[in-house]
Every structure is written in C-alpha cells, then in structure tokens.
Amino acid sequence: MVTSQIELPALESSGSFTTHPRDMNVEELESHLLELRNKSMNVRGVLRHLLITHCRLKNKERALEIKKELDLEGFRYSGGMYAVLMEMATSMNDLPLAMQYKSQMEMTAPEFIVDAHKIINLASLMLENDQLSDVASMLLEYSHKMGDTKIKEPLQNNIWRLLNTQAAKGDVEGTRVLSDIIFDKNFAVPSNQLMGALVKAHLVKNDIAGAIETYQGCVTKHKFTPWKNELFRKLIEQEDSENLQKVIDLSSSVHGELNTLFELACAFLETDRVKQAKKIIDTPGLRARMDRIENYCERCVRESKLTVLENLVTITKDMPDIDRNVVFYQLLRAYRKVGDWQKALDVWTAIQEEGVMPHGQTLRYLAAFLQECKQPVPFEVPSEIEAEYRPQTSQAQKQGQGQSQLLSLVEMRDIEGAISEKHRCDEAGRHLTIKEYSNLMDLMLQQDRLNDAVALSSEMAQHQLYPFPPVLKFLLSRMNMMGNVEELLQLQKMLPDEVQRRVSFTRHLNVAYINSGRAEEVLNGLESPSTLPDDARYSGLLYLLRKLPEHLPRVEKLASTAHPHLYRTIWSYHMIDERYDSADSLIQAHPEVLDGLRVAPICKEALSNNNEALMLNLLERIKGRDRIGCAVILSYLVNLQCHNRDYDGALNTVMNRSKEAGVELFELRVAPLNALKRSLEAEGRTVPFEIPKASEHRSADKQLSSDSSSDSSGDSSSDSDTEKS
C-alpha cells in the first residue's frame, strides 16, 4: 500500500465540525445557526444552546424569540431549561414570567431540584412584591424536597439580599420568620452579616430597645456583633449615652476594647462629632494601628465620605504615630474621584507646611491628576523605579551623582569596565548611588554573574542601601532557582522587614528550599507555630506541588487540619494541570476557595504555555464572584490573543467578554489594551474603544503590580501563593 498517495479532505477551520456548540460564544452560535439554515440542516440543538446562552446573558428579547421558534417546533423543555428561563425572568424583575416558568418546570419535571440560589433570588423578587407568605411556603417546600441533601452553594450574599429586602420595610416579624426558616432549614448558618437583618428591621422601625435586645442576643449566643456601626451612629445621633455604653461593652467582650474604640471613633466622625473622635483616636494604642486607619481611609474614598476623610486628616495632624503620607494619599484619591484639582493642590500645600517627605507614589498620583486637568505641576515628578525605595542619601553620594561614567559603561553592557570603574570609585572614597548599584547589579545578573551580584547586595546592605525592588526581585529569583538557601538567609538578616515584604522575600526563600531538595523543611515549617502572616508562610507551595506532586497528600492534610488557606493553592494546582473535575470537586467541598483567590499565577502559566482554554476555564469559575480577578484574567487573555495575532478574539474579549464578567474597560491593564490598539491601527482597522487615562485605578494593574518583569525566575515560583495581598 502506498500511503503517500492517499489525500484526506481538509477540515474547515471555521465550520461546525471543529467546535461543539457548547464551546461557542453567542456570536459564534448565531453564525453557526445561519450556516446550518443555509445548508437546510437541523438547527434545534443550536437553538437550544442559543436559548441557554441568551438567558444567561439576560438578552430577554432574543431569548424569547428563540423560545417562540422552539415552541413552534414542539420542542420539549427539560426542568433545567425552565430553571434557566426562570432565572433570566427573575434577573429582569419580571415576576409573572418567572412564576410561569417555575410552574412549568415543576409540571415538566416534578423530581427536578433547581439550584438553591435561583429559588432565593426569586424569593427576593417576590418579597419586593409583598408576597411574604408565599415566600415562606416556597422555601419550606424547597427544603422538604431537598430532604437530607446538603446545600453546597455559597448563598451568603443571596440570602442577605432576601433578608435585607424585608428588613428595609421595618417588618421585624417578617424578617424573623424568614431568618428562622433560613437557619432552621440549613439554607445558611448564622453569620454577622445575616444576623444584622433583624437588628436593621428594628432600627428602620425606630425600635431602639428591640434593636439592642436583638444585638445582645447575638453577642451572647453567637459572639456576633451585627449592625454595630449603625447602632453606634443611631445612638450617637440620639445622644443616648446609656445604651451607647451598653453596646460598647458588648462589642468589647467580643472584639476587645481597642478595636471597639476605633469603630466608635469612626462612628463619631461619620456623625460629625469631630472632637469626640479626636479624643478617642489620640489614644496611643489606637494611633499605632495605622493599618486600621488606612483601611478606614480607603473605605471613605470608596463610599465617597469626603467630609469624614477631611476631618480624619485634620484631627490626626499632630499625632506622632500617624503616617501622614498615607492619609494625604487617600485624600488625593478622594479629590480626584470628584475632580477637585484645587483641593488636591491644597493637599500639596499642606504636605509642604507640615514638612512631610512625600512618597513617590503620592507625587506621581497628584501629578497625573493635575495633568489630566491641564494644570501645571508645581514639583519635580520622581520616576516610578527610583521612588519605590529611597533611603536617605549622604552628602558624599549627592556630590558623586554627577559622575555617570559607571552608568555609561553599564548602558554599553561593558561589565568588566563597569566593575573596574566601581573599584576606582571605591579607591577615591566615592560611594555609589542607589541607581548605580542597582543598574550594575542588573547587568551582573543578566550576564550570569550571580556571585558578584550577591556580594554587591551585601555591600549595599552594610551602607543601609537597597536595590530598586525590580532589581532585588531579579536577584532573589536567580538565588532561589539556584537553591542558594544559606546565602538568602544571610541576606535576610541585612534587609529590613519593609524591604522583605515589598519583594515577597519569604516566597523566594521557600522556593530556594524546594530547589535545593529541602522541601520537607518548608512543609515541616507549616506544622510549627510561626509569627509570619499566612500569605507569607504559604508562598511557594504552588511551585512545590508543580515540581513535586508527590507532596499533594501532605499539603491536603495540612489544609484539612490547620491551614484551610492551602485549599486555594491546591485548587490552583488542579487548574494549572487542567484537572477541572478535581478543581470543581474542591469548590463544592470548600466554596470559600474562590474568595480572595489570586489568579495571576494561573494566568501566567497559561500565557507561558499559550493555553487560552485554561484562561477561559478560569474565567468561567471566577465570573460573578471576583470582579478584580476577572479583570486580571481578561488582561492576560487579551495579551495572549494579541501574541497569537487573534485580534478579533482580543477585541471580543475587550468589548463583550469584559461586559459579561461585569468588568469596566478602565479596570483592564493598559499594556494589553495598547498592544491591541497598535495592532488594529497597523491593519488599518478602527479602534472601537478609548484607553482610559486614569491608570492608577486599574484593578488588574493593581493586583499585578508585584509581578515585575525583572523577576525572571521563569514565573513558576511567583505564586504568592494565590492569596491577594
């Protein structure tokens, strides 16, 4: 047989034989429908997929058109399809239509059990239409139908909307009835958020005594303090000092005195009792809690509480433990949000009057805002890399900054000449600048002179100088890939905690242990008490599982006993290896895995392996849960599609997939958007989007800011480890 003479017909690259309808997006399905009709082929299967897809996209008009066509063909709907139709009608606030589909679902498939969140969402819509008794009956019927089957869906937010709908009416009894059903029938377990509905119902009704009695019952029975801040504000406004003290004492029994006092100070600020707030915040123990103050500032910006933030900045002016850079930066964010550049300039004046040394981030942010408003910038804007870490510079260093021979040699990549020039500077008694040290170290690393770079970092540390963070990350990556544990431990002793935190030092150290064959020591460390925060302790374990998968059982045991955060690492490991069934099983058992997940490591792995399917599978699992995570995935996806010259696909991601995931254009990374824009322009095509100017607010840029391009460890170790920082 001469096989070389046999010719096989070429597959159609865009035809229906290469992609199953279940894997098509809505545009592809609509095109496929036209294609099949033109060929007079059966379209029922495609119509079914189109109906489900348009329902999920809430395209009600088109969905009903398709349903009408299916009805004419005598199509028999399954219980699941009616459930999808019911969910669409619910999301469009069409209660009669939703109830119609619910009735048809129950008639068609009496044994079918719809997803719990669909029933809860329908119940919320019914409550908005004052159907409390029907809701109670429906929830009880659903619970009876479920029997002993445990509800595995995370329903916290859905149930909060349900309870809050009734509580907002001031209906205490109705809210109590619903709460009893929810908790007694195991739709959810009591939580601080859900228990707050009853307290809210009392407050809406202005029943202070009932609110405090309910609050006290939650503290006594569950150690929860629901709706505490609202209670604080209400009692402050009514000047009810007796009940206010009672709530303070109850809160202190759960959260401690200092935490309660801080929340009380915030309540005073929000009710315009500035003097009382200042008196509390001036407590030394509270002043030291800059993390709480920074979080509160961010909340004020997020909730547009500008006056509250201004008052906080004013009352903390002379408090020695307050980092003024932090509060000034947050105030600038608030002014930029409302477009008030004059007030932003007042912040610059205040910074100068107080003698505060502004961070580079603060100056760059203010400069960007002023430039947006076409206003002059009254200061020199520091470059991003030099402003990252800038210790005090000696006079000798300042005098030597004009000598750039070493930098010139580095730019020419003359490593020997640059090292000789450094020796001449040493002999002349001239200390190098941070920029000279950093650029020389970067060149050493690029030319595989790791030992020289390590020695240079030690020399810098002796002078209390530290490389720019991207260069230091580059150094640590090379050290961890070589398994240089002892050298890293020595360097760790010389680096301040702040510098270590900026460059994720613990991750590099853990990876070095793994690469030196000492993974057991990393796992043993997790079984011992530690003062390190969890995200630092777990960092590097995704790399461990990918390199040494035989340790998975031990990591699973650690997760099940004392370290539940590790389930995120295990889930990421399954996803990267495309074991989607294992990943989904883990989500069912531990739905909290997707809360606070860091998706960048999975995306980087998909990007390096040109694996678009992995990114799409990740997006499907994150969508609707984590908008910032979706922005990160979509940014990587655009990057990958541009790399593959799939500009139509990238454009579809920007214009359509982003909307489906609830992500705004300004939340995507600017680099992939620019790449797509340039590519479309190069082909003479119209660019149907504008790249936003306010890059500081990009969600994806913010989450990925730590993924430096100089960190060239192959990215296999940069998992961080799936915890958001």
Disulfide bonds with the S-S distance in Angstrom:
none
